[in-house]
Each structure stands twice: as structure tokens, then as C-alpha cells.
Amino acid sequence: MRVKKGNAIEERDLGQRDHFALEMDHMSDCVMNNREPSTPGEEGLRDLRIMTAIYEAARTGKTIKL
């Protein structure tokens, strides 16, 4: 990753991460400690509806209103 600060560019190595494992760890922590997750289920449902509409539009060639 490169971060530009003024005229200087800083290179940062973020390393590889398993994002799925991090999400599962976060969700497990929320369940065990009775906390709300950073990304609620409603956000995932919204994303799923958008993806379904994209596939439907591609299949039919029509605009899908959400």
C-alpha cells in the first residue's frame, strides 16, 4: 500500500490476512460478549439483494429496480 502525505509517498506492507477468518472471529466475539457486529445482517441482506438483481438484469437484459 502507498500512502501519500504531502509530497512524500510512504510504502506500507500490510501482510496477507484471511478476511473470512477475521470476520468469523469478530462474529464469534460478538456472540460470546453480547455485542453488535460491525456489519449487521441487514447490510449483508442488502448486498445479496443487489447481487441477485445484477444476475437477473444480466439474464433478462432488463433494468431491475430495487
ZAKOL-651926 format. One line per 4 residues: number of its first residue (from 1); their letters; for each residue x, y, z of N, C-alpha, C, O. Coordinates in steps of 0.05 Angstrom, whole numbers, plus 5000, padded with zeros to 4 digits. Layout:
<sites>
NUM = a = X/Y/Z/X/Y/Z/X/Y/Z/X/Y/Z ~ ...
</sites>
This chain:
<sites>
1 = mrvk = 5017/4977/5000/5000/5000/5000/5018/5025/5000/5039/5025/5013 ~ 5009/5045/4986/5024/5070/4985/5007/5092/4998/4983/5094/4991 ~ 5018/5107/5015/5004/5129/5028/5019/5155/5021/5043/5158/5026 ~ 5004/5174/5010/5016/5199/5002/5010/5220/5024/4987/5225/5031
5 = kgna = 5031/5232/5034/5029/5253/5054/5044/5277/5043/5069/5277/5043 ~ 5030/5297/5034/5043/5320/5021/5057/5311/4996/5044/5300/4978 ~ 5083/5315/4994/5098/5306/4971/5112/5279/4976/5124/5267/4957 ~ 5110/5268/5000/5123/5243/5006/5104/5219/5002/5080/5221/5009
9 = ieer = 5115/5198/4992/5099/5173/4989/5111/5152/5007/5135/5146/5005 ~ 5095/5141/5024/5104/5121/5043/5093/5094/5035/5069/5091/5029 ~ 5111/5074/5034/5103/5046/5027/5097/5032/5053/5113/5033/5072 ~ 5074/5018/5054/5067/5002/5078/5061/4973/5069/5047/4969/5050
13 = dlgq = 5072/4954/5084/5066/4926/5078/5045/4917/5099/5051/4916/5123 ~ 5022/4911/5090/5000/4903/5108/5000/4873/5113/4986/4863/5130 ~ 5016/4858/5097/5016/4829/5101/4990/4816/5091/4971/4830/5086 ~ 4991/4790/5088/4967/4776/5080/4950/4769/5103/4960/4762/5125
17 = rdhf = 4924/4771/5099/4905/4765/5121/4882/4748/5109/4875/4751/5086 ~ 4872/4730/5125/4849/4715/5117/4824/4730/5127/4816/4728/5150 ~ 4812/4745/5108/4790/4763/5116/4766/4747/5126/4751/4756/5144 ~ 4761/4724/5114/4739/4707/5123/4743/4699/5152/4724/4700/5169
21 = alem = 4767/4690/5159/4773/4682/5187/4770/4705/5206/4760/4702/5228 ~ 4779/4729/5197/4776/4753/5214/4747/4760/5219/4739/4767/5242 ~ 4730/4757/5199/4701/4762/5202/4689/4742/5221/4672/4749/5238 ~ 4697/4717/5218/4686/4696/5236/4695/4700/5265/4679/4697/5283
25 = dhms = 4720/4708/5269/4730/4714/5296/4714/4737/5308/4707/4737/5331 ~ 4709/4758/5292/4694/4781/5301/4666/4773/5309/4656/4781/5330 ~ 4653/4757/5292/4625/4748/5298/4625/4731/5323/4607/4734/5340 ~ 4644/4713/5326/4645/4697/5350/4648/4714/5375/4635/4708/5395
29 = dcvm = 4666/4734/5373/4670/4752/5396/4644/4766/5403/4638/4770/5426 ~ 4629/4775/5382/4604/4789/5387/4584/4771/5401/4570/4779/5419 ~ 4582/4746/5392/4563/4727/5404/4571/4721/5433/4554/4721/5451 ~ 4596/4716/5438/4605/4709/5465/4603/4732/5484/4600/4728/5508
33 = nnre = 4605/4757/5474/4605/4781/5492/4580/4798/5488/4579/4821/5497 ~ 4560/4787/5475/4534/4801/5472/4538/4829/5460/4527/4848/5471 ~ 4552/4831/5438/4557/4857/5425/4546/4856/5397/4542/4835/5385 ~ 4541/4880/5386/4531/4882/5359/4556/4881/5340/4576/4893/5346
37 = pstp = 4553/4865/5318/4576/4864/5299/4579/4890/5284/4561/4906/5282 ~ 4603/4894/5274/4609/4918/5258/4592/4920/5234/4584/4942/5226 ~ 4587/4898/5221/4570/4897/5197/4545/4881/5204/4547/4856/5205 ~ 4522/4894/5207/4498/4879/5215/4488/4861/5192/4495/4865/5169
41 = geeg = 4471/4842/5198/4460/4824/5179/4444/4839/5157/4443/4830/5134 ~ 4432/4861/5164/4417/4877/5145/4434/4886/5122/4425/4888/5099 ~ 4459/4892/5128/4478/4901/5107/4484/4878/5088/4485/4882/5063 ~ 4487/4854/5098/4492/4831/5082/4467/4824/5065/4470/4817/5041
45 = lrdl = 4444/4827/5076/4419/4822/5061/4416/4842/5039/4408/4835/5016 ~ 4423/4867/5044/4422/4888/5023/4441/4880/5000/4434/4882/4976 ~ 4465/4872/5007/4485/4864/4987/4475/4840/4970/4478/4840/4946 ~ 4462/4821/4984/4452/4798/4970/4430/4806/4950/4428/4795/4928
49 = rimt = 4412/4824/4958/4391/4834/4940/4403/4848/4916/4393/4844/4894 ~ 4424/4863/4920/4437/4877/4898/4449/4857/4879/4446/4859/4854 ~ 4463/4837/4890/4476/4816/4872/4455/4800/4857/4458/4794/4833 ~ 4432/4794/4870/4411/4779/4857/4399/4796/4834/4394/4785/4812
53 = aiye = 4396/4822/4838/4386/4840/4818/4405/4842/4794/4397/4843/4771 ~ 4431/4842/4800/4451/4843/4779/4449/4818/4761/4449/4820/4737 ~ 4447/4794/4774/4445/4770/4758/4419/4769/4742/4419/4761/4719 ~ 4397/4779/4754/4371/4779/4740/4373/4798/4716/4363/4792/4694
57 = aart = 4385/4822/4719/4388/4841/4698/4405/4829/4675/4399/4833/4652 ~ 4426/4815/4683/4444/4802/4662/4429/4780/4647/4432/4777/4623 ~ 4413/4765/4662/4398/4743/4650/4376/4753/4631/4372/4742/4610 ~ 4362/4774/4639/4338/4784/4624/4345/4807/4605/4330/4812/4587
61 = gkti = 4367/4821/4611/4373/4845/4595/4357/4869/4602/4356/4889/4588 ~ 4342/4867/4625/4325/4889/4634/4336/4902/4659/4352/4890/4674 ~ 4327/4927/4664/4334/4941/4688/4317/4930/4711/4293/4926/4708 ~ 4330/4924/4733/4316/4914/4757/4316/4936/4778/4337/4946/4786
65 = kl = 4292/4944/4786/4290/4965/4806/4291/4953/4834/4278/4932/4839 ~ 4305/4966/4851/4307/4956/4879/4292/4975/4897/4292/4971/4922
</sites>
